[in-house]
Amino acid sequence: MKQATDWKDYEIIATGNGLKLERWSDVYLLRPDPQIIWDERMDMYHFPKLNARYNAFGMVGEKWDIIRPVPDEFTVSRKGLTFSLKLMKGFKHTGLFPEQAANWDEMQRMIRAANRPIKVLNLFAYTGGATMACLQAGASVTHVDAAQSMVQRAKRNAELSSLADKPCRYIIDDCVKFVNREIRRGNVYDAIIMDPPSFGRGPNGELWKLEDKLFEFIQTTKQVLSDKPLFYLINSYTTGLQPTVIDNLLKITFGNYKGESEAYELTLPTREGIALPCGCSGLYRFE
């Protein structure tokens, strides 16, 4: 298990009954979390500072219920990185997964310790938390996501984090198609990060189901690794993909390389003194 610590602008105040009460800087949100199956120990629904709560059971679809004004954009910072957040229409997300900070720290450590130029490929890169961490550590990054709005948010995060002048290619594209083109071009990378969705649609409407596609895609991305790779990181929020499954995928794929694999649950601390599970990751460190 790895826990994301050192957040000052973010914290989980309380949990229970499928909900978590969070503070994002000075914005307080109540969001659903299916893994919280225990009873609440405080009345989160009527928390006096609450700005908004996500209603997943509305008659007209899921939406945010605004209790107190929420800025169109608000930010949180950690270790010199600043992220633009907003309430997403029809989604419970804000544009950042704070638990990933545990991975950011480890990636930065490896990049800095490599003492050589490192090229990173970040697939399904979302709003760029991992991209910003790698840029800050001195790597060059190719940031790929199919959603134009998410790539624009990543560029905004680079500006806020004073990283806009760092070497980063922002690509709006289907990740599978992009990797296949990179294979044909002969482009290679020293590190690969991927955070694939549990479900999705491909460019021709084909269904993406992570359990069915992940092993095949890992095999494909292996072809764009450099001759001296540094690391390979997979994130998963799919309930069926436990850390041991991801560890097995990495060992089978990279068993002929010198290195070691590690898979672990990601968690966040709460004021209640418990750890909230937030998906899992698998990391292969190459020697």
C-alpha positions in Angstrom: 0.0 0.0 0.0 1.2 3.5 -0.8 -0.4 6.6 0.7 -0.4 10.1 -0.9 0.8 12.5 1.8 2.1 16.0 2.0 -1.1 17.5 0.7 -2.0 20.8 2.4 -4.6 22.1 0.0 -6.5 18.8 -0.1 -7.9 16.5 2.7 -10.7 14.0 3.3 -12.6 15.2 6.3 -15.1 12.4 6.8 -16.5 9.3 5.2 -19.5 7.1 5.4 -22.7 5.8 3.7 -21.0 5.8 0.3 -19.8 9.4 0.6 -16.6 11.4 1.3 -16.4 15.0 2.5 -13.4 16.7 1.0 -11.6 20.0 1.2 -10.0 21.3 -2.0 -8.2 24.5 -0.8 -11.2 26.5 0.6 -13.9 24.6 -1.5 -15.7 21.8 0.4 -17.3 19.0 -1.7 -19.4 15.9 -0.9 -18.9 13.1 -3.5 -19.9 9.5 -3.8 -17.4 6.7 -3.4 -18.7 3.1 -3.8 -16.0 1.6 -1.6 -17.2 3.5 1.5 -19.6 0.8 2.8 -19.4 1.9 6.5 -21.7 4.2 8.4 -20.9 7.9 8.6 -19.8 9.3 12.0 -20.8 12.9 11.3 -23.6 14.6 9.4 -21.7 15.3 6.2 -24.8 16.2 4.2 -25.3 19.3 6.4 -21.7 20.2 6.9 -21.8 24.0 7.5 -19.0 24.9 5.0 -20.2 22.6 2.2 -20.1 24.2 -1.2 -21.5 21.4 -3.4 -22.6 17.8 -3.3 -22.8 15.4 -6.2 -26.3 14.0 -6.7 -26.0 10.6 -8.4 -29.7 9.9 -7.9 -31.4 12.8 -9.6 -34.5 12.4 -11.7 -32.9 14.3 -14.6 -29.5 12.6 -14.4 -26.4 13.0 -12.2 -25.5 16.6 -11.3 -23.9 18.9 -8.8 -26.2 20.5 -6.2 -24.7 23.9 -5.3 -25.2 24.9 -1.7 -22.6 27.8 -1.5 -21.0 29.5 -4.5 -18.2 27.6 -6.2 -15.7 29.4 -8.4 -15.6 28.4 -12.1 -12.0 27.6 -11.5 -10.2 26.8 -8.2 -6.8 25.5 -7.6 -4.8 23.2 -5.3 -1.0 23.0 -5.0 1.5 20.5 -3.8 5.3 20.6 -3.9 5.4 23.4 -6.5 2.7 21.9 -8.7 -0.6 23.8 -9.1 -3.7 22.3 -10.6 -6.8 23.9 -12.1 -10.0 22.3 -10.8 -13.7 22.7 -11.7 -16.9 20.9 -11.2 -17.5 18.8 -14.3 -21.0 18.7 -15.7 -22.5 15.2 -15.4 -19.4 13.8 -13.7 -18.3 13.6 -10.0 -14.7 14.5 -10.8 -12.9 17.8 -10.4 -10.0 17.1 -12.8 -7.4 15.7 -10.3 -6.9 12.4 -8.5 -4.9 13.3 -5.3 -3.9 9.7 -4.5 -1.7 9.8 -7.6 0.7 12.0 -5.7 2.3 8.8 -4.3 3.2 7.8 -7.8 4.4 11.4 -8.7 6.9 11.3 -5.9 8.4 7.9 -7.0 8.5 8.9 -10.7 10.4 12.1 -9.8 12.8 10.2 -7.7 13.6 7.7 -10.5 14.0 10.5 -13.1 16.3 12.5 -11.0 18.4 9.5 -10.0 18.8 8.4 -13.7 21.2 11.4 -14.3 20.4 11.3 -18.0 17.8 12.7 -20.4 14.5 10.8 -19.9 11.7 10.7 -22.5 8.3 9.9 -21.0 5.1 8.7 -22.8 2.0 9.5 -20.7 -1.1 7.7 -22.2 -4.7 8.4 -21.2 -3.0 11.4 -19.6 -6.1 13.3 -18.5 -5.3 16.7 -17.0 -1.6 15.9 -16.6 -0.8 15.3 -13.0 1.9 12.7 -13.9 3.0 14.9 -16.8 3.6 17.9 -14.5 5.5 15.7 -12.1 7.8 14.3 -14.8 8.4 17.8 -16.3 9.3 19.2 -12.9 11.8 16.4 -12.4 13.5 17.3 -15.7 12.1 14.7 -18.2 10.6 15.5 -21.6 7.0 14.2 -21.9 4.6 13.2 -24.7 1.1 13.7 -23.2 -1.7 11.8 -25.1 -5.4 11.9 -24.4 -8.4 11.7 -26.7 -10.3 14.5 -25.0 -9.4 18.0 -26.2 -10.8 19.6 -23.0 -8.5 17.4 -20.8 -5.5 18.3 -22.9 -6.3 22.0 -22.6 -6.6 21.6 -18.8 -3.2 19.9 -18.8 -1.7 22.9 -20.6 -3.4 25.2 -18.1 -1.8 23.1 -15.3 1.6 23.6 -16.9 1.1 27.3 -16.9 0.0 27.4 -13.3 3.0 25.2 -12.3 5.5 27.4 -14.3 6.2 24.5 -16.6 4.8 25.8 -19.8 8.3 26.2 -21.3 9.4 22.7 -20.5 9.7 20.0 -23.3 6.2 18.6 -23.7 4.2 17.5 -26.7 0.4 17.6 -26.1 -1.4 15.1 -28.4 -5.1 14.8 -28.9 -5.5 11.3 -30.2 -6.7 7.8 -29.5 -3.9 6.2 -27.4 -3.9 2.9 -29.2 -3.7 4.4 -32.7 -1.0 6.9 -31.5 1.2 4.1 -30.1 0.9 2.1 -33.3 2.0 5.1 -35.3 4.9 5.6 -33.0 6.0 2.0 -33.6 5.9 2.6 -37.4 7.9 5.9 -36.9 10.5 4.2 -34.8 10.0 6.6 -31.9 11.0 5.2 -28.4 10.6 6.3 -24.8 12.5 5.6 -21.6 9.4 5.5 -19.4 5.7 4.8 -20.1 2.7 5.8 -17.9 -0.8 4.6 -18.6 -4.1 5.3 -16.8 -6.6 3.5 -19.1 -10.4 3.8 -18.6 -12.3 0.8 -17.4 -14.7 1.2 -20.3 -14.7 3.3 -23.4 -15.3 3.4 -27.1 -12.6 3.2 -29.8 -12.4 5.5 -32.8 -14.8 3.2 -34.8 -17.2 2.7 -32.0 -15.6 -0.5 -30.7 -16.0 -1.3 -27.0 -12.9 -0.9 -24.8 -13.1 -3.1 -21.7 -9.9 -2.9 -19.7 -9.8 -6.5 -18.6 -10.0 -7.7 -22.2 -7.6 -5.1 -23.8 -5.0 -4.3 -21.2 -2.5 -7.2 -21.7 -2.6 -6.8 -25.5 -2.0 -3.0 -25.1 0.9 -3.5 -22.7 2.5 -5.8 -25.3 2.0 -3.1 -28.0 3.5 -0.3 -25.9 6.5 -2.5 -25.1 7.6 -1.9 -28.7 8.1 1.8 -28.0 10.5 1.3 -25.1 14.0 2.5 -25.5 17.0 0.2 -25.2 17.6 1.6 -21.8 14.2 1.9 -20.2 13.7 3.5 -16.7 10.2 2.5 -15.6 6.7 1.4 -16.7 3.7 2.5 -14.6 0.0 1.3 -14.9 -2.9 2.8 -12.9 -6.2 1.0 -12.6 -9.5 2.0 -11.0 -11.2 -1.2 -12.2 -12.4 -3.2 -9.2 -11.6 -6.6 -10.8 -8.0 -5.7 -11.4 -6.3 -6.3 -8.1 -2.6 -5.4 -7.5 -1.6 -9.1 -7.9 -3.2 -9.2 -11.4 -1.3 -6.1 -12.5 1.9 -7.4 -11.0 1.5 -10.6 -13.0 1.0 -8.6 -16.2 4.2 -6.7 -15.6 6.2 -9.8 -14.7 5.0 -11.7 -17.8 5.7 -8.8 -20.1 9.1 -7.7 -18.8 10.4 -10.9 -17.4 13.3 -10.9 -19.8 14.5 -7.5 -18.6 16.6 -6.9 -15.5 14.5 -5.1 -12.9 11.7 -5.6 -10.4 7.9 -5.2 -10.4 5.8 -3.8 -7.6 2.0 -3.5 -7.4 0.1 -1.8 -4.6 -3.1 -0.2 -3.5 -3.2 3.6 -3.5 -4.8 5.2 -0.5 -5.5 8.6 1.0 -5.5 9.5 4.7 -8.6 10.9 6.4 -9.1 13.0 9.5 -10.9 10.0 11.0 -7.5 8.2 11.1 -8.4 5.6 8.4 -7.0 5.0 4.9 -9.4 5.3 2.0 -8.6 2.9 -0.9 -8.4 4.7 -4.3 -7.5 2.1 -6.9 -4.1 0.5 -7.5 -0.9 0.8 -9.5 1.8 -1.5 -10.9 5.3 -0.3 -11.4 8.2 -2.0 -13.2 11.6 -0.5 -12.4 14.3 -1.4 -15.0 17.9 -1.8 -14.0 
